[in-house]
Amino acid sequence: MATETQTPAAPALSRKDFVTPNDVRWCPGCGDYAILNSLQRTLPELGVPRENFVIISGIGCSSRFPYYMQTYGFHTIHGRAPTVATGVKVANPDLSVWLVTGDGDGLSIGGTHLLHLLRRNLDVTVLLFNNRIYGLTKGQYSPTSPEGTRTKTTPGGSVDHPINPLLFALGAEATFIARTLDNNPKHMVETFKAAHEHKGVSFVEIFQNCVIFNDGAWDAVYAKENRNEQMLFLEAGKPLLFGKDKQKGIRLNGLTPEICDATAPDVLIHQPDHASPLYSQMLANMTLPDFPTPVGVVRSIQRPSYEQQIHGQVLAAQEKLGGGTWQELLHGSSTWTVE
Amino acid sequence: MTPATRGFREMKSVVVRFAGDSGDGMQIVGERFTDTSVTVPNAIATFPDFPAEIRAPVGTIAGVSAFQVHFGSQTVLTPGDEPDSLVAMNPAALAVHLGDLAEGGLLIANSAAFTEENLKMAGYGSNPLEDPELQKKYDLLSLDITGLAVEALKDSSLSHRDKLRTKNFFALGFTYWVYGRPLEPTIQFINDKWAKKLPDVADANIRVLKAGYFLGETMETTRNRYMVARAEVEPGTYRKISGNDAIALGLIAGAKKAGRELLFSGYPITPASSILEALAGFKHYGVKTVQAEDEIAAIGVALGASFAGQIGVTGTSGPGMCLKSEFIGLATSTELPLVIVNVQRGGPSTGLPTKTEQSDLLQALYGRHGESPLPVVAANSPSDCFRAAFEAVRIALEYSTPVILLSDGYLANGSEPWKIPDESSLPEIHKPFADPSQPYVTFARDPETLARTQAIPGQPGLEHRIGGLEKNEKGGISYEPENHAEMTRLRAAKVAAVAKSIPPLNVTGERTGKLLVVGWGGTHGAITSAVASLRAEGYEVSSTNIRYLNPLPPDLGALLAGFDKVLVPELNSGQLALILRARYLVDAVSMNKIMGRPFRVNELRERILQLLND
């Protein structure tokens, strides 16, 4: 490793160890505050020395995140954070790398990079703040905005079909896919911890409200009056139940899900490690108004990570060929001498 | 098989060009002829010239592939202007290359390929080999190379198709006879390549190679044979090296001298891909390679590695440079070490992917948004790519800055003998890192180099944030007008400070006089050859090659001022000339060539003579 990683008996860390003196400059009431707070509560509990955390972001409101975390951080350029995260993690696999992005940054300008980060299974955690709007540029529709969204650039309503972030991640065969909510700190902390523990790439979509340009972005899902009926909390090994008294369940009718009574014998049991992506896809596809929105860990399977395999090839080559000498480097396989 | 000197005409240097269809194996025989000649030893330089299409339709002009070898008993700095011998394996190869053949030159043609259909595809109305004019103008030797190769294999178990594929070795064997070269190195090569897995193929190629050689010995007609004596070469251990391989080694050497690991991240692009390919074979040196999803990702990965404390390098060619420019701006703003290799090719856009040009100089210097100066270094020969790459790594680390290394297609694919340097002749590289016992200041600078001291993730107590937003010295975001002005000034001053570490310019000839020829990059060999030959004839002319294009060498201004005239030959429309005129108020004369090909020594000589006589 290139860095002088130290592993002393790590002193216990607390939330305040992760707070920077910088003024946080999000709009009052922005969902990002709650996410920041939850991450600052999560990191001290992971058993990782503070100096080993690296937070990398692109451009956008969410991407200001590194400035507010007392860790190593890199605020990069629009859409390209996954590439920098790849370089950091490949260079030093011991680091705990967190990538903060938004719906525009991660799924529009940086869609390619996110796709490749996910399919390579780099062991980083991706937090995608989805507020379905371009906030920092003052309110243009985003790739996750529903069809018909009226903004300054779409006065007649947007005609683009939106990206479903979970389906995108599944299409890239991400090994860990989850969804959490900016109004539920407890759930965020639990989800962030599970994402960190997963070896390989972790993709977490966070429903986030933009109080200025898209206020109420997720109210249809998580407002007080809707949350019981419109959300399905996923728990491994537990049945898929929802409703005020968990009176409703989800079962399969052929290849299609349908809502049934919670007491039905064939209510599905949540299996995030289900071998078939069909199950994850069924969950990812469940949206309003026909189905409740699944929240929690949708998928968690195992596959070797990219940086460990690269590192392994270096070690294998060194084992086979030695550490590489100047003589071999400069002389190569064929030389001649002139007297 | 020691060649007898009897019957040979002694030559100081010879240029041989092998040309054929891209499936005819011309690159292989060119490489073999080169490897054989370096063992003589001869001074040598090569120039492969192949089409952008992997397999254009057989027999067409578009599918012609060629390899030129220049070997001599004295210094050889270029692959040569015009071939003394041309091996043409089909009519299309003849049509493309005959115009270059020196009058009276040896023309070996594979008559079997001059069929009606092939002649038509090459645009010939009649068979040029039967043209009395051609026979008068050149020393034509029309041989049924295909038939003779197949005949030599009449007992072989190979399929007819595979027999046909050996014809390039027949042409090679005959050419060896003409120039009295030994067969052993090629036989060794064939055995190494095929003897184990495909013994029949090895056997067939050796038989055909020998058949070609023996044809020369048994031919009834007396042919001219040519002898190039051993070159007086500086004693030492040598290897043959191409520009892109030399870049790979220079990058590793730089990383080793700095005690950093190298991470190279690239996206396949002609003519830069072979750097990534070469480095992928050096994993045991701790080299990590990433084939990224695109050009932007490639530089992002490299920058991430540099942020994590390694040395990140990316490589590409012109179109890729355009895609990387936003990231180069970020590297400039965050002041992280990074090397960006641009193996230039003909542009704009896809342009001429396999041809050479020097037209990205202004892009390297200025092709970014905002005030974003960075050091630019250029290699001047295939083997010099090693030292240029090493220098790029040194400057990137010692000054904590992105550096652009300019090479070109001509250097990348060309190869020459390289006197292997001693490891101890390479300087140590000192990278400024933060002191963990002191509070970390993100933009604290080394007083000498003005380099930012870097702290690396994993170092306790030095946690900090960087990014593309303008910062103050402590690393805080700042929109203050005075701070922006000061940081802009500091970034420029740091790049300017690199000049203190630049050695004095190398000058061929006197440092004052009538005419100075100023070049940069891969034109070095042709310019030096032209100037050296004119000086030997008594002309008052000097030349220099600029390696450091930003900042420019401190002694350049005085050198320019010492001459009546300055000529700047470039494979572009006058980009360095523009800089020299602006910077030094010198009335530099531009000489330009934008044809995808390097300068010929003769065209440089003519232009220099014109200026001297004006």
Boltz contact constraints between the chains, C-beta under 6 A:
constraints:
  - contact:
      token1: [A, 2]
      token2: [B, 261]
      max_distance: 6.0
  - contact:
      token1: [A, 2]
      token2: [B, 309]
      max_distance: 6.0
  - contact:
      token1: [A, 2]
      token2: [B, 310]
      max_distance: 6.0
  - contact:
      token1: [A, 3]
      token2: [B, 309]
      max_distance: 6.0
  - contact:
      token1: [A, 3]
      token2: [B, 456]
      max_distance: 6.0
  - contact:
      token1: [A, 3]
      token2: [B, 458]
      max_distance: 6.0
  - contact:
      token1: [A, 5]
      token2: [B, 458]
      max_distance: 6.0
  - contact:
      token1: [A, 6]
      token2: [B, 460]
      max_distance: 6.0
  - contact:
      token1: [A, 51]
      token2: [B, 458]
      max_distance: 6.0
  - contact:
      token1: [A, 51]
      token2: [B, 459]
      max_distance: 6.0
  - contact:
      token1: [A, 51]
      token2: [B, 460]
      max_distance: 6.0
  - contact:
      token1: [A, 52]
      token2: [B, 458]
      max_distance: 6.0
  - contact:
      token1: [A, 54]
      token2: [B, 457]
      max_distance: 6.0
  - contact:
      token1: [A, 66]
      token2: [B, 465]
      max_distance: 6.0
  - contact:
      token1: [A, 67]
      token2: [B, 465]
      max_distance: 6.0
  - contact:
      token1: [A, 70]
      token2: [B, 463]
      max_distance: 6.0
  - contact:
      token1: [A, 71]
      token2: [B, 463]
      max_distance: 6.0
  - contact:
      token1: [A, 72]
      token2: [B, 457]
      max_distance: 6.0
  - contact:
      token1: [A, 72]
      token2: [B, 463]
      max_distance: 6.0
  - contact:
      token1: [A, 73]
      token2: [B, 465]
      max_distance: 6.0
  - contact:
      token1: [A, 74]
      token2: [B, 307]
      max_distance: 6.0
  - contact:
      token1: [A, 74]
      token2: [B, 466]
      max_distance: 6.0
  - contact:
      token1: [A, 75]
      token2: [B, 467]
      max_distance: 6.0
  - contact:
      token1: [A, 77]
      token2: [B, 326]
      max_distance: 6.0
  - contact:
      token1: [A, 77]
      token2: [B, 330]
      max_distance: 6.0
  - contact:
      token1: [A, 77]
      token2: [B, 468]
      max_distance: 6.0
  - contact:
      token1: [A, 80]
      token2: [B, 300]
      max_distance: 6.0
  - contact:
      token1: [A, 83]
      token2: [B, 297]
      max_distance: 6.0
  - contact:
      token1: [A, 83]
      token2: [B, 300]
      max_distance: 6.0
  - contact:
      token1: [A, 83]
      token2: [B, 301]
      max_distance: 6.0
  - contact:
      token1: [A, 84]
      token2: [B, 300]
      max_distance: 6.0
  - contact:
      token1: [A, 84]
      token2: [B, 303]
      max_distance: 6.0
  - contact:
      token1: [A, 84]
      token2: [B, 304]
      max_distance: 6.0
  - contact:
      token1: [A, 86]
      token2: [B, 301]
      max_distance: 6.0
  - contact:
      token1: [A, 87]
      token2: [B, 301]
      max_distance: 6.0
  - contact:
      token1: [A, 87]
      token2: [B, 304]
      max_distance: 6.0
  - contact:
      token1: [A, 87]
      token2: [B, 305]
      max_distance: 6.0
  - contact:
      token1: [A, 88]
      token2: [B, 304]
      max_distance: 6.0
  - contact:
      token1: [A, 88]
      token2: [B, 308]
      max_distance: 6.0
  - contact:
      token1: [A, 90]
      token2: [B, 288]
      max_distance: 6.0
  - contact:
      token1: [A, 91]
      token2: [B, 263]
      max_distance: 6.0
  - contact:
      token1: [A, 91]
      token2: [B, 305]
      max_distance: 6.0
  - contact:
      token1: [A, 91]
      token2: [B, 308]
      max_distance: 6.0
  - contact:
      token1: [A, 91]
      token2: [B, 310]
      max_distance: 6.0
  - contact:
      token1: [A, 92]
      token2: [B, 308]
      max_distance: 6.0
  - contact:
      token1: [A, 95]
      token2: [B, 457]
      max_distance: 6.0
  - contact:
      token1: [A, 112]
      token2: [B, 293]
      max_distance: 6.0
  - contact:
      token1: [A, 113]
      token2: [B, 297]
      max_distance: 6.0
  - contact:
      token1: [A, 116]
      token2: [B, 293]
      max_distance: 6.0
  - contact:
      token1: [A, 310]
      token2: [B, 288]
      max_distance: 6.0
  - contact:
      token1: [A, 313]
      token2: [B, 283]
      max_distance: 6.0
  - contact:
      token1: [A, 314]
      token2: [B, 283]
      max_distance: 6.0
  - contact:
      token1: [A, 317]
      token2: [B, 283]
      max_distance: 6.0
  - contact:
      token1: [A, 317]
      token2: [B, 284]
      max_distance: 6.0
  - contact:
      token1: [A, 318]
      token2: [B, 284]
      max_distance: 6.0
  - contact:
      token1: [A, 321]
      token2: [B, 284]
      max_distance: 6.0
  - contact:
      token1: [A, 324]
      token2: [B, 284]
      max_distance: 6.0
  - contact:
      token1: [A, 324]
      token2: [B, 285]
      max_distance: 6.0
  - contact:
      token1: [A, 326]
      token2: [B, 423]
      max_distance: 6.0
  - contact:
      token1: [A, 330]
      token2: [B, 420]
      max_distance: 6.0
  - contact:
      token1: [A, 331]
      token2: [B, 420]
      max_distance: 6.0
  - contact:
      token1: [A, 332]
      token2: [B, 239]
      max_distance: 6.0
  - contact:
      token1: [A, 335]
      token2: [B, 237]
      max_distance: 6.0
  - contact:
      token1: [A, 335]
      token2: [B, 239]
      max_distance: 6.0
  - contact:
      token1: [A, 336]
      token2: [B, 39]
      max_distance: 6.0
  - contact:
      token1: [A, 336]
      token2: [B, 238]
      max_distance: 6.0
  - contact:
      token1: [A, 337]
      token2: [B, 237]
      max_distance: 6.0
  - contact:
      token1: [A, 338]
      token2: [B, 41]
      max_distance: 6.0
  - contact:
      token1: [A, 338]
      token2: [B, 233]
      max_distance: 6.0
  - contact:
      token1: [A, 338]
      token2: [B, 235]
      max_distance: 6.0
  - contact:
      token1: [A, 339]
      token2: [B, 235]
      max_distance: 6.0
